[in-house]
């Protein structure tokens, strides 16, 4: 096992780990081979120390070539972090933010750290001269906002750095901007060496059929809010937290401010210490909330998007994905927030409530980044669809519901197996649902004292019924939403009416006896 990051080592820049040294050497080999007009992309997982690496690269490049270095970011927090680290390793640098209106053409600074939009405005206004910039380093290079600046640095060497070399815009693949990709250590490799904590992932099946995909290729906030703010999903979230993460420092990611506020109320009512954070909070409010989160051992922070990059809180023990995403980058960024290693933390928990692990694979699963870089379209087209994911759902009754049916030994049913069996002997498919219905009726009768309790038990079977009806419809290849909804509603009606009829029959038989 390797050592975890020590913040002092990180700041002074005196100690780099072997894999970081190797990456720097590999990158400088490329710089030496292609001293100008060459765009290089370097991939390293979140938590691998990208900022440490490119700060050292900037220092060495300035020393070896005498040329200037420009480091570009898209968030002010990343600007400040990068500038601070450069200063600590002895690189005199200047932040180009909204306060900096012009840049005198002198050699006071060999290194600049800039926000994309600010620099773009200054260059367009021709109030800054970037003539002697030999190296441009782009942090979080998968964002498209950087593209507009490439024309200004045609002769420079460009080094893009990202955990996920997949463009945020499908129509503008990264291979059109970068000549080649260097792949760093894998997540699994960094876990094995002790540089990242291991994720223990718990996935809860979620029907995402109501979600809509927006023009950016990801699920819309509006449709996510409708799904994740409803009682069933909030109930599932609280259940998952209490069974897998209770008492741990927990960061929850949501796709919408209303959802996050609902989550805050949910946990407050359940008696937990919880705060909400989104991008409408003022800077001092945000600082105060994050300070509270840092100091409070079992704090729950429910958030929207804002903490996916440039946020480092190693004491996080649980990450909750209370949202679905079609973005591999976002998936890695969210989970990466929990992956930092500290003295007594070698693993962390991931609770997935968006079928994300089924869509992309586990966070530490091997990924062929070279293939994704060369053929992003092929990769994106072959991500498992929500429909295919949901076809394989097997609903399992939660323990507290299973206990209500304690007198029934066998409560599961293999819908696909029963369908195949019916086909092989030439019986009509509906026999499968009839058999399922008979089993559910018997379960309610065996475990209830009267008709009222039996109807109550029938209500507890709603999710099981919905799952069975959906799987049956998939067997028929009739999986339209309306048909599945009709099947589910009809099944539930039949269950309640059959239970009522059976109890009337039982009462009549008792009187007859």
HELIX and SHEET records of a PDB file:
HELIX    1   1 UNK A    7  UNK A   12  1                                   6    
HELIX    2   2 UNK A   18  UNK A   33  1                                  16    
HELIX    3   3 UNK A   50  UNK A   65  1                                  16    
HELIX    4   4 UNK A   76  UNK A   88  1                                  13    
HELIX    5   5 UNK A  116  UNK A  124  1                                   9    
HELIX    6   6 UNK A  144  UNK A  153  5                                  10    
HELIX    7   7 UNK A  174  UNK A  176  5                                   3    
HELIX    8   8 UNK A  187  UNK A  192  1                                   6    
HELIX    9   9 UNK A  221  UNK A  228  1                                   8    
HELIX   10  10 UNK A  231  UNK A  244  1                                  14    
HELIX   11  11 UNK A  257  UNK A  269  1                                  13    
HELIX   12  12 UNK A  283  UNK A  295  1                                  13    
HELIX   13  13 UNK A  328  UNK A  336  1                                   9    
HELIX   14  14 UNK A  356  UNK A  360  1                                   5    
HELIX   15  15 UNK A  369  UNK A  374  1                                   6    
HELIX   16  16 UNK A  376  UNK A  381  1                                   6    
HELIX   17  17 UNK A  386  UNK A  391  1                                   6    
HELIX   18  18 UNK A  399  UNK A  402  1                                   4    
HELIX   19  19 UNK A  403  UNK A  405  5                                   3    
HELIX   20  20 UNK A  415  UNK A  424  1                                  10    
HELIX   21  21 UNK A  430  UNK A  446  1                                  17    
HELIX   22  22 UNK A  451  UNK A  460  1                                  10    
HELIX   23  23 UNK A  462  UNK A  476  1                                  15    
HELIX   24  24 UNK A  481  UNK A  512  1                                  32    
SHEET    1   A 7 UNK A  93  UNK A  96  0                                        
SHEET    2   A 7 UNK A 111  UNK A 115  1                                        
SHEET    3   A 7 UNK A  68  UNK A  73  1                                        
SHEET    4   A 7 UNK A 133  UNK A 139  1                                        
SHEET    5   A 7 UNK A 157  UNK A 162  1                                        
SHEET    6   A 7 UNK A  38  UNK A  43  1                                        
SHEET    7   A 7 UNK A 180  UNK A 183  1                                        
SHEET    1   B 6 UNK A 198  UNK A 203  0                                        
SHEET    2   B 6 UNK A 347  UNK A 352  1                                        
SHEET    3   B 6 UNK A 318  UNK A 321  1                                        
SHEET    4   B 6 UNK A 250  UNK A 254  1                                        
SHEET    5   B 6 UNK A 300  UNK A 304  1                                        
SHEET    6   B 6 UNK A 274  UNK A 277  1                                        
END                                                                             
